[in-house]
Amino acid sequence: MKIPLTINLDVNSVGMIRPRYFIWPDNGKAYVIDRVIDICRAAALKAGGVGTRYRCRVCGKEVDIFCDDNKWFMEKPDPQKLDK
């Protein structure tokens, strides 16, 4: 299942994208992306589709955020996984 995300990001002068935080749709809570670990083209195996996968560290946990056709989403995680 795809969870659509609102993303705040930076784009540098050569077009590199760096997501900064996302907003969880159910409760409006913002989660800061502490670090982008890896960026690659990948399939969202649980939710379907292919896009750019951003493997990120959020609240001490690794999460995958996808961008497909300028639409950002996450595969459905356990919401408690992101909370400390």
C-alpha positions as CSV (number, residue, x, y, z in Angstrom):
1,M,0.0,0.0,0.0
2,K,1.3,3.4,-1.0
3,I,1.2,6.2,1.7
4,P,1.3,9.5,-0.1
5,L,3.7,12.0,1.5
6,T,4.1,15.8,1.6
7,I,7.8,16.4,1.3
8,N,9.9,19.4,2.0
9,L,13.1,19.2,0.0
10,D,16.1,21.2,-1.3
11,V,17.3,21.2,-4.9
12,N,20.8,22.4,-5.6
13,S,22.2,24.2,-8.7
14,V,22.8,21.0,-10.6
15,G,19.4,19.5,-9.8
16,M,20.3,17.2,-6.9
17,I,17.3,16.6,-4.6
18,R,17.7,16.3,-0.9
19,P,14.5,15.6,1.1
20,R,14.5,17.4,4.5
21,Y,11.3,16.2,6.2
22,F,7.9,14.6,5.3
23,I,4.5,15.0,6.8
24,W,2.5,11.9,7.8
25,P,-0.9,12.1,6.2
26,D,-3.0,10.7,9.1
27,N,-1.9,13.1,11.9
28,G,0.0,15.8,10.2
29,K,3.2,15.1,12.2
30,A,6.4,16.1,10.5
31,Y,9.4,13.7,10.5
32,V,12.8,15.1,10.0
33,I,15.1,13.2,7.7
34,D,18.4,13.0,9.6
35,R,20.4,11.6,6.7
36,V,20.0,10.4,3.2
37,I,21.9,7.1,3.1
38,D,21.4,6.0,-0.6
39,I,19.6,7.2,-3.7
40,C,18.8,4.7,-6.5
41,R,16.2,3.6,-9.0
42,A,14.2,0.8,-7.4
43,A,10.9,-0.9,-7.3
44,A,8.5,-0.5,-4.4
45,L,8.0,-4.2,-3.8
46,K,5.2,-4.0,-1.3
47,A,3.3,-1.1,-2.9
48,G,4.1,-1.6,-6.6
49,G,5.6,0.8,-9.1
50,V,9.2,1.9,-9.8
51,G,10.8,5.2,-8.9
52,T,13.7,6.8,-7.2
53,R,14.2,5.3,-3.8
54,Y,15.7,7.5,-1.1
55,R,16.9,5.3,1.8
56,C,16.9,7.7,4.8
57,R,17.5,7.7,8.5
58,V,14.5,9.1,10.4
59,C,14.4,9.0,14.2
60,G,17.2,6.5,14.3
61,K,15.5,4.1,11.9
62,E,16.1,3.4,8.2
63,V,13.1,4.1,6.0
64,D,12.6,4.1,2.2
65,I,10.9,7.0,0.6
66,F,10.0,6.9,-3.1
67,C,9.5,9.5,-5.8
68,D,7.6,8.4,-8.9
69,D,6.6,11.0,-11.5
70,N,7.1,13.8,-8.8
71,K,4.7,12.0,-6.5
72,W,6.3,11.0,-3.1
73,F,5.2,8.0,-1.1
74,M,6.3,5.4,1.4
75,E,5.3,1.8,1.5
76,K,3.0,1.3,4.5
77,P,5.2,0.9,7.6
78,D,4.3,0.4,11.2
79,P,3.6,4.1,12.3
80,Q,5.2,3.4,15.7
81,K,8.4,2.5,13.8
82,L,9.1,6.2,13.2
83,D,8.4,7.4,16.7
84,K,11.1,7.3,19.4
